[in-house]
Amino acid sequence: MVNKNIRFSKVISYGNAIDLDCPEILEYMADDPATKVIALYIEGSKDGKKLKEALQYASERKPIVAIKGGLSESGNRVARSHTGQLTGEPEIWESLFRQCGIIQVSSNEELMNAMVAFSHSPLPKGNRVGMLTNSGGFGVIHTDLCAAEGLDAHRLAIVLCKKFESWFHCRYQH
């Protein structure tokens, strides 16, 4: 992995969650002024309602990028053997994360890339996306990808298109 110069304000491992569980830690991190982005690894939860409330609370304040362990049958078995918790169905977790505005990733590399992106960019305020590509085909492909994620690849304002044309010496097409 390439050095991404990531700095952590806190790193917390709560093990089997005997004293503290994920919801309490999420609430703490959401209110921590030194924390810009919350990266979360989670296998399961003792209290789904409390977890959902904490995810919603925290995601209203900071971006949360989550990697969920135990999504496969064998991964679930291994997680259960060391925490004693059921990890749940992948579709349930995907739905929970989507409802709470959590960005779910599937690898450490994706987790790190998302952390870097969110540490340098503000949270989006909606689902509209502006796009600039070097070919119409890439525009079509990325518009499809945006639509699959519930994003609206909105047409840019004509005045902005004219600026792009002057800056890049190109012709903008809607």
N, C-alpha and C positions, 0 to 999 in steps of 0.2 A: 504494500500500500504506500502511496506517495505521502510524504510528510505534509500534512494540512495545517500545521501550526495551530492546533486546537488547544485551548486552555479551558480547564475545568474549574469552576468555583467550588463545587462540591462533588464528591463521588460517594454514593451511599449504597451499601449492599445490606439488605435486611434479612437475608437468609430465609429461615422458615417462618419469619414474621411472628415470633412468639410475643414480643412486646409491641413493636410497631409494624404496621402493615403499609402497603402501597398508598392507600388514601391519605394517611397522615403525612407521609413523606411528600406526596404530590402537593398537598396544601401548603406545607412548609416551603417547598421550592417555588411555588407560585408567588408567595409573598416575599421571597428572598431577593433583595435588590441587586445582589451580585450575580444572580442567575438570569441569563438572557434566553436560553433555550433549555428545555427539559428533554433529555434522552432517557427513554424508559425501556428496560428489558423486563418482561413479565411472563410468568408461566400460568398463573392462576390467581384466584382471589377467594378469600373466605366470605366476603360480603359484597356481592355484585352491585347492590343498590348504592352502598357507600362508595364503592369504586367509581361508579358512573357519576355520582355527584362530585367527587373529587376531580375526576377527569374534566367535567364541564367547568368547574370552578377554575382549575389551573389553565385550561385551554383558552379561557376568556382573557387571561392575563399574559400568557406566553405561548410560543409555539411548542408543541410536544411531538416528538418523533418517537415512535414505538416499534420495537421488534418483539414479536410474540413467539415464545418458545413452546414447543409441544404441540405444533399444529398437525404433525403426522401421527399416525397410530403408534409408531415406535417411539417418536419423540414424546408423546403423551405418556407412554409407559415409563420411560426413563425419568421424566419430570415427576411423575407420581411416586417413583421409588425413592426419590431424595427429598421431596417436600411433603408428600402425603396428600397433595391437592390434585383434584381433577383439573385438567387444563381447559376443558370445554371444546365445543365444536368451532372450527375455524370461521364459519359463517357468522356465528354469534359474536365473536371478537371483532371481525371485520365490520359488522353492523354497529357494534358499540363504538368502535373508533370513529367510524364515519359520523354517527350521531353526535359525538362529542368534539368533532373537529380535529381529531388526532391523525397525524400522517403516519400510516403504517408502512414499514419497510420490511424487506425480507433478508437483508444481509448486513453485516457490520460495515461494509463499504458504503452501502446506501445510507445507513445511519449516520456515518461520518460526513458524507456529502451533504445530507440534509441539514445536519448541525451547522456546518460551515455556511451554507446558504442562508439559513435563518439567523445566524449570528451577525450577518452583514446586511440583512434586508428586513424591513418591517413586515409585520403580518399583513396579508392582503385583507382588504376591507369588504370584498365581495367575491363573486365568481367570474368576473369579466377579465379577459386576457387579451393583451395586444401582442401581435406577432410580426416579426420582420424576418424574412428568409431570403435566401439567394435564388430560390426557384419556386415556381407555382406548385410543383409536385410536393415539395417539403411542406408548403403551406397546407395542402390538402391532408397530408399524413398527420401533421401536428394538430390540425383542426379536428380530425377524427379522434386523436388521442385525448385532446381536451374534452370533447363531447363525452367520451367514455368515462371521464372523471367528474362529469357534472360541471365543467367549465364552459363559459361562453366566449368563444374566440370572436370577439366583436370587431366590426369594421372600424378602422381608424378614421378620425375626422379628416376631411379633405385638406384643411389647413396644415395638419400634421404631415399628411402625405406629401404635400408640396415642399415642406421643409426637408423631408427625407430625400426627395428628388434633387434638391439643391445641394445637400450635404454629400450624397453618395453618387451623384451624376448618373442616376438611373431613372427608370420609368416605373411608377407605382401603379399596380392594377388591383382593382377591387375583386 
